[in-house]
Amino acid sequence: MLDFVGALDVPAVATLHAVLRTPTPDQRAILAALAGSVAATVVMSGSAATLLTEVYGVDPTRVDIIPHGVPDLPLVDPEALKPGLGLDGHQVILTFGLLGPGKGVELMLDALPAVIAAHPSALYVILGPTEPDLIRVDGEAYRQGLVARVKTLKVGEHVRFVDRFVGRVELTRWLEAADIFVTPYPDLDQTVSGTLSYAMGAGRAIVSSPTAYATELLADGRGSLAAPGSAPALADAVSALLADDELRATLGRRAYDHSRPMVWSEVAAAYGRLFERVVGEANASRRAPSMLRG
């Protein structure tokens, strides 16, 4: 990558999806070199920008924050979408994305018996296929372990696995049909989450572990943070939202309003402005020597 950037004769912009808090020396050196060789580096959160400057020594003036993009969806009542997905009569808790240990699904399953005791109509939907890397190494052993956990916990009637990739339109329907979206991720250093961003864009009430990204995006009453690694705390947070229609709607509306600068058209416009600035700076730099000679 460094050789590629070094061979370019046009300005380059690097976009980083995630920034490690504790990189190896090689990781730190390579990322710092990359940021130093491009015209600008884009990250998707304030916490990632802080890490770049404090951990990797990148000049903050060369770092731009452009949020993770989300679809521009209307804010709808979940009850209107549930019948089409066979979810009517349920209070729906949703997790979506490639399935793997980093999603914290085990924790939500462990929290589910307490949630069901308070809300017998609760249904936890786990949407998405297993991570390809996991399948290459272990086949479907991870998913089978989750299924076994569901049986052990005796919550089978309250869990639905949707084991397939869904396109944009269908994903939108699942998001809009959810009462609560959960991201109980175990990695608290996570600096971006596309799934959490999408849930905000759909105006869903969100319960998350306090990752760096969730703490930033769900601040000021835009969602609920549960103590990390605690099934009882997660159960309490989810149950409290299921019990309070007004609170769910309020959190969802705040998340939705906050996500308006994150819709794809706004993100595209932000990149357009950045590219114009970078090209302008490059052109000015090329003209400078001849101006000085004059």
C-alpha positions as CSV (number, residue, x, y, z in Angstrom):
1,M,0.0,0.0,0.0
2,L,2.8,2.4,0.8
3,D,4.5,1.6,-2.5
4,F,1.2,2.2,-4.3
5,V,0.6,5.6,-2.7
6,G,4.2,6.6,-3.2
7,A,3.9,5.9,-7.0
8,L,0.9,8.1,-7.5
9,D,1.2,11.4,-9.3
10,V,-2.2,12.6,-8.1
11,P,-3.2,13.5,-4.5
12,A,-4.6,10.6,-2.5
13,V,-7.1,10.4,0.4
14,A,-7.1,7.4,2.8
15,T,-10.3,6.4,4.5
16,L,-9.9,4.2,7.7
17,H,-12.8,2.1,8.8
18,A,-11.3,1.3,12.2
19,V,-8.3,2.5,14.2
20,L,-6.6,0.2,16.7
21,R,-6.0,1.6,20.2
22,T,-3.1,-0.7,20.9
23,P,-1.3,-1.4,17.6
24,T,1.8,-3.5,17.3
25,P,4.9,-1.4,16.5
26,D,4.6,-2.4,12.8
27,Q,0.9,-1.5,12.6
28,R,1.6,1.8,14.2
29,A,4.5,2.6,11.9
30,I,2.7,1.5,8.7
31,L,-0.5,3.5,9.5
32,A,1.5,6.6,10.5
33,A,3.5,6.3,7.3
34,L,0.3,6.0,5.2
35,A,-1.3,9.0,6.9
36,G,1.9,11.0,6.3
37,S,2.0,10.1,2.6
38,V,-1.6,11.1,1.6
39,A,-3.2,14.5,1.3
40,A,-5.8,13.7,4.0
41,T,-7.0,10.8,6.1
42,V,-10.6,10.3,6.8
43,V,-12.0,8.6,9.9
44,M,-15.6,8.0,10.9
45,S,-15.7,9.2,14.5
46,G,-14.1,11.6,16.9
47,S,-12.6,8.8,19.0
48,A,-10.8,7.5,15.9
49,A,-9.5,10.9,15.1
50,T,-8.2,11.2,18.7
51,L,-6.4,7.9,18.4
52,L,-4.8,8.9,15.2
53,T,-3.2,12.0,16.7
54,E,-2.4,10.6,20.2
55,V,-1.4,7.0,19.4
56,Y,-0.1,7.3,15.9
57,G,1.3,10.9,16.0
58,V,-0.6,12.0,12.9
59,D,-1.0,15.8,12.4
60,P,-4.6,16.6,13.4
61,T,-4.8,19.2,10.6
62,R,-4.5,16.3,8.1
63,V,-7.4,14.3,9.7
64,D,-11.0,14.7,8.6
65,I,-14.1,13.2,10.2
66,I,-16.7,12.0,7.8
67,P,-19.3,9.7,9.3
68,H,-20.3,6.2,8.3
69,G,-23.0,6.5,5.7
70,V,-26.6,5.3,6.2
71,P,-29.6,5.0,3.9
72,D,-32.0,7.9,3.9
73,L,-35.1,6.2,5.4
74,P,-38.4,7.5,6.7
75,L,-39.1,7.2,10.4
76,V,-41.8,4.6,10.7
77,D,-43.8,2.7,13.3
78,P,-42.4,-0.9,13.6
79,E,-45.9,-2.3,13.9
80,A,-46.5,-1.3,10.2
81,L,-43.6,-3.6,9.1
82,K,-43.9,-6.6,11.4
83,P,-46.8,-8.5,9.6
84,G,-44.8,-8.6,6.3
85,L,-41.9,-10.4,8.1
86,G,-44.0,-12.6,10.2
87,L,-43.2,-10.6,13.4
88,D,-46.7,-9.4,14.3
89,G,-47.5,-9.9,18.0
90,H,-43.9,-9.7,19.0
91,Q,-41.7,-7.1,20.6
92,V,-38.7,-7.4,18.3
93,I,-35.0,-7.2,19.4
94,L,-32.6,-7.2,16.4
95,T,-29.0,-7.9,15.8
96,F,-27.7,-7.9,12.2
97,G,-24.5,-8.3,10.3
98,L,-21.9,-11.1,9.7
99,L,-22.2,-13.5,12.6
100,G,-19.2,-13.9,14.8
101,P,-17.9,-13.7,18.4
102,G,-17.4,-9.9,18.1
103,K,-21.1,-9.3,17.9
104,G,-21.9,-10.2,21.5
105,V,-24.8,-12.4,20.6
106,E,-24.0,-14.8,23.4
107,L,-24.5,-12.0,25.9
108,M,-27.9,-11.1,24.5
109,L,-28.9,-14.8,24.5
110,D,-27.9,-15.1,28.2
111,A,-30.0,-11.9,28.9
112,L,-33.0,-13.2,27.1
113,P,-34.6,-15.4,29.9
114,A,-34.9,-12.3,32.1
115,V,-36.3,-10.3,29.3
116,I,-38.9,-12.9,28.4
117,A,-40.0,-13.2,32.0
118,A,-40.9,-9.5,31.9
119,H,-42.0,-9.4,28.3
120,P,-43.3,-12.8,27.1
121,S,-43.8,-11.6,23.5
122,A,-40.1,-10.7,23.1
123,L,-38.4,-12.1,20.0
124,Y,-34.7,-11.9,19.3
125,V,-33.9,-11.9,15.6
126,I,-30.3,-12.7,14.6
127,L,-30.0,-11.6,11.0
128,G,-27.1,-12.4,8.7
129,P,-24.8,-15.2,7.6
130,T,-21.7,-16.4,9.5
131,E,-18.4,-14.5,8.9
132,P,-16.7,-16.1,5.9
133,D,-13.4,-16.4,7.8
134,L,-15.1,-18.4,10.5
135,I,-16.6,-20.7,8.0
136,R,-13.3,-21.3,6.2
137,V,-11.7,-22.4,9.5
138,D,-14.5,-24.0,11.5
139,G,-17.4,-24.4,9.2
140,E,-20.7,-23.5,11.0
141,A,-19.4,-24.5,14.4
142,Y,-19.9,-21.0,15.9
143,R,-23.5,-20.8,14.8
144,Q,-24.2,-24.3,15.9
145,G,-22.8,-23.3,19.3
146,L,-25.3,-20.5,19.5
147,V,-28.2,-22.8,18.5
148,A,-27.1,-25.2,21.3
149,R,-27.0,-22.2,23.7
150,V,-30.6,-21.3,22.7
151,K,-31.7,-24.9,23.5
152,T,-29.8,-24.9,26.9
153,L,-31.5,-21.6,27.8
154,K,-34.9,-22.9,26.6
155,V,-35.6,-19.8,24.7
156,G,-36.1,-21.4,21.3
157,E,-39.5,-19.9,20.8
158,H,-38.1,-16.4,21.3
159,V,-35.1,-16.6,19.0
160,R,-35.1,-16.5,15.2
161,F,-32.0,-17.0,13.1
162,V,-32.1,-15.6,9.6
163,D,-29.1,-17.3,8.2
164,R,-28.5,-15.5,4.9
165,F,-27.3,-12.3,3.4
166,V,-30.1,-9.8,2.8
167,G,-30.1,-7.0,0.3
168,R,-30.6,-3.3,1.0
169,V,-34.4,-3.3,0.7
170,E,-35.0,-6.3,2.9
171,L,-32.5,-5.1,5.5
172,T,-34.4,-1.9,5.6
173,R,-37.6,-3.8,6.4
174,W,-36.0,-5.7,9.2
175,L,-34.5,-2.6,10.7
176,E,-37.8,-0.7,10.5
177,A,-39.7,-3.6,12.1
178,A,-37.4,-3.8,15.1
179,D,-38.4,-2.2,18.5
180,I,-34.9,-2.4,19.8
181,F,-31.5,-2.8,18.2
182,V,-28.7,-4.3,20.3
183,T,-25.0,-4.1,19.9
184,P,-23.5,-5.7,23.0
185,Y,-20.1,-5.8,21.5
186,P,-17.2,-7.1,23.8
187,D,-14.5,-4.9,22.1
188,L,-15.0,-1.5,23.9
189,D,-12.2,0.1,21.8
190,Q,-14.4,-0.2,18.6
191,T,-14.3,3.1,16.8
192,V,-16.9,2.5,14.2
193,S,-19.9,0.2,13.7
194,G,-21.8,0.2,10.4
195,T,-24.7,-1.8,12.0
196,L,-25.2,0.7,14.8
197,S,-25.0,3.5,12.3
198,Y,-27.7,1.9,10.2
199,A,-29.9,1.4,13.3
200,M,-29.6,5.1,14.1
201,G,-30.5,5.9,10.5
202,A,-33.7,3.9,10.8
203,G,-34.6,5.7,14.1
204,R,-34.5,2.6,16.3
205,A,-34.0,2.6,20.0
206,I,-30.6,1.2,20.6
207,V,-29.0,-0.7,23.6
208,S,-25.3,-1.0,23.3
209,S,-22.2,-1.8,25.3
210,P,-20.2,1.3,25.9
211,T,-17.8,1.0,23.0
212,A,-15.9,4.1,22.0
213,Y,-18.2,4.5,19.0
214,A,-21.5,3.9,20.8
215,T,-20.5,6.2,23.7
216,E,-19.9,9.0,21.2
217,L,-23.0,8.4,19.0
218,L,-25.5,7.6,21.7
219,A,-24.6,10.5,24.0
220,D,-27.2,13.0,25.1
221,G,-30.0,10.6,25.3
222,R,-29.7,9.1,21.8
223,G,-29.6,5.5,23.1
224,S,-29.0,3.3,26.1
225,L,-25.6,2.0,27.3
226,A,-25.4,-1.2,29.4
227,A,-22.5,-2.3,31.5
228,P,-20.1,-4.4,29.4
229,G,-20.2,-8.2,29.7
230,S,-23.2,-8.2,32.1
231,A,-26.2,-10.2,31.0
232,P,-28.3,-8.8,33.9
233,A,-27.4,-5.2,33.0
234,L,-28.3,-5.9,29.3
235,A,-31.5,-7.6,30.3
236,D,-32.5,-4.6,32.5
237,A,-31.7,-2.1,29.7
238,V,-33.7,-4.0,27.1
239,S,-36.6,-4.7,29.4
240,A,-36.8,-1.1,30.5
241,L,-37.2,0.0,26.9
242,L,-39.7,-2.7,26.0
243,A,-41.8,-1.5,28.9
244,D,-41.9,2.1,27.8
245,D,-43.2,2.9,24.4
246,E,-42.7,6.6,24.8
247,L,-39.1,6.2,25.9
248,R,-38.4,4.0,22.9
249,A,-39.9,6.5,20.5
250,T,-37.9,9.3,22.1
251,L,-34.6,7.6,21.9
252,G,-35.4,6.5,18.3
253,R,-36.3,10.0,17.3
254,R,-33.1,11.5,18.8
255,A,-31.0,8.9,17.1
256,Y,-32.8,9.5,13.8
257,D,-32.3,13.3,14.0
258,H,-28.7,12.9,14.9
259,S,-28.1,10.6,11.9
260,R,-29.3,13.1,9.2
261,P,-25.8,14.3,8.4
262,M,-24.9,10.6,8.0
263,V,-27.2,9.8,5.1
264,W,-25.4,8.8,2.0
265,S,-26.1,12.1,0.1
266,E,-24.6,14.1,2.9
267,V,-21.6,11.8,3.2
268,A,-21.0,12.1,-0.6
269,A,-21.2,15.8,-0.4
270,A,-18.6,15.9,2.4
271,Y,-16.2,13.8,0.4
272,G,-16.8,16.0,-2.6
273,R,-15.8,19.1,-0.5
274,L,-12.8,17.2,0.8
275,F,-11.6,16.2,-2.7
276,E,-12.1,19.8,-4.0
277,R,-9.9,21.1,-1.1
278,V,-7.2,18.4,-1.6
279,V,-7.1,19.1,-5.4
280,G,-7.0,22.8,-4.8
281,E,-4.1,22.5,-2.3
282,A,-2.2,20.2,-4.8
283,N,-2.7,22.7,-7.7
284,A,-1.5,25.6,-5.5
285,S,1.5,23.7,-4.4
286,R,2.4,23.0,-8.1
287,R,2.1,26.6,-9.0
288,A,4.1,28.0,-6.1
289,P,7.6,27.5,-7.5
290,S,6.9,29.3,-10.8
291,M,5.3,32.1,-8.9
292,L,8.4,32.4,-6.7
293,R,10.7,32.4,-9.8
294,G,8.7,35.3,-11.3
